[in-house]
Amino acid sequence: MSNSIRNKLVLTGFLALKFVLQYSLIAPEYELHRDEFLHLDLGKHLAWGYQSVPPFISWTSSLIDMLGNSVFWVKFFPALFGALTILVVWKTIRALGGNLFALSLGAAAVLFSALLRMNTLYQPNSFDVLCWASFYFVIIKYFQDKRPKWLFAAAAVFALGFLNKYNIVFLLLGLFPAILLTPHRKMFMRKEFYWALLLGTVLILSNLLWQYTNDFPVVHHLKELSENQLNNVNRWDFLRSQLLFFAGGVFVIIAGLYALIAWKAFDKYRAFLWAFVFTLVIFLIFKAKDYYAMGLYPVYITFGAVYLEQLLVSGQKRYMRPAALLFPVLLFLPLYDVAFPNRHPQEIAAHPEKYEKLGLLRWEDGQDHRLPQDFADMLGWKELAKKVDSVYNGLSNPEQTLVITDNYGQAGAINFYTEQDLKAVSFNADYVNWFDLERPYLNLIRVKIYTEEEEELNTVGPFFDSAELADSIENPFSREYRTRIFVFSGARVDLNEKVKEFLQKEPAYRGKD
């Protein structure tokens, strides 16, 4: 069997295993994540920008909708982006001169990592990591032959990454000053570099114009993050998490960083050493969430894999290769028990010690809870939709019912799981722009979280003939536990006008990450 065929078979095995694992890591008790519901609804409202995210994920959501909007396809795309990340790592190792051992080590280090968890969720993060890995691959190719086509390829990759998640800007903030410290700084003197910058600007221009015409909601979003989430970020926790993301591949990453310092064969890639330092420092300065930096590591795994292949090339060292390949798997196994929603919520709540030790029970509010936040965000949604459907069916003239929720998760979950012709909206995130104020409404279903019954009935009830608390979410493990469902019927006022008044008085944006 030729080396080429053997390499392709091994690569195919890694990619197939990736998909198998992604579809087996979520226990049946869990539903879609709250963020996934919003991202799916974006596909029904295509635009060049949104309050919460850039437009790329809306394009894949539109494709998912055309494919039937099933959970299978919702989970397929993050799994696909994770598989493509392995492929890019494979191609990068080949570009650096690595052979089968290095290829397998790099693929294993990326496969058996926290990317398995990230790739279970339909969020921009999976494609973000793919774009980081792809951008670094293109830069490596440029460092090798200085061909201008790689600069234009880098512009295209950056544009896709930018249209997916603005986080990729941190890549440039770390890489460009690093390049200035090396002989590769000459690239900034080439006209092709500025043509590539122009290309990248043109490709993202529609989104920039959308931001401008909508008063830069990204600024409001960053302010929200800073005030409500990033202020709870602990920099030591950030650094500790970096070790856990690629726990089984930490030794490969360390080897890659060492090789960038000491191995002569990697002299031309020295800029990546400084890029690592600068990028992490920038993330720390901005108190970024720990997973924002996950796209940084795959390229250093490629350097480490190639270096270790050369280090373990002969004699007794050669027999260490199997151990090196097994290490990512063995070190990842303990994380398998805590990093994925593969255990019943009651089991996690009964045995929280290992989750608490790793800080996984700490939510964005800075407090510890019974389940990891992501797990709690995957519970209670079917119950909510079923109960809203029941309330809807009990109304006279149900087709004239407006459903308003407190947050985007509630609205999106109702829209995804409902069996009725419901289009729930919210004053939260992008739903604030999706109110249909042309239809006449007689009834209101109001989904409220942590609201006293009397307060809501006394505030909204006078505008209707009848008002009552219809139901609430009873799953104690759900983040939506005790969310209440109020029903108001027989409107005495024009509900559309009331909504318009509220939007004018309360324009504040409450977004997501």
Secondary structure, DSSP 8 states (H G I E B T S, - for coil): --HHHHHHHHHHHHHHHHHHHHTTSS-TT----HHHHHHHHHTTS--S--SSS-SHHHHHHHHHHHTT--HHHHHHHHHHHHHHHHHHHHHHHHHTT--HHHHHHHHHHHHSSTHHHHTTS-SHHHHHHHHHHHHHHHHHHHHHH--HHHHHHHHHHHHHHHHH-GGGHHHHHHHHHHHHTSGGGGGGGSHHHHHHHHHHHHHHHHHHHHHHHTT-HHHHHHHHHHHHTGGG--HHHHHHHHHHHTGGGHHHHHHHHHHHHH-GGGGGGTHHHHHHHHHHHHHHHTT--GGGGGGGSHHHHHHHHHHHHHHTSSGGGGGGHHHHHHHHHHHHHHHHTTSSS-S-HHHHHH--HHHHHTTTTB-TTS-B-SS-HHHHTTSSHHHHHHHHHHHHHTSSSGGGEEEEESSHHHHHHHHHH-SSS---EESSGGGGG---TTS--SEEEEEESS--HHHHHHHHGGGEEEEEEEEE---TTSTTTT-EEEEEEEESS-HHHHHHHHHHH--------
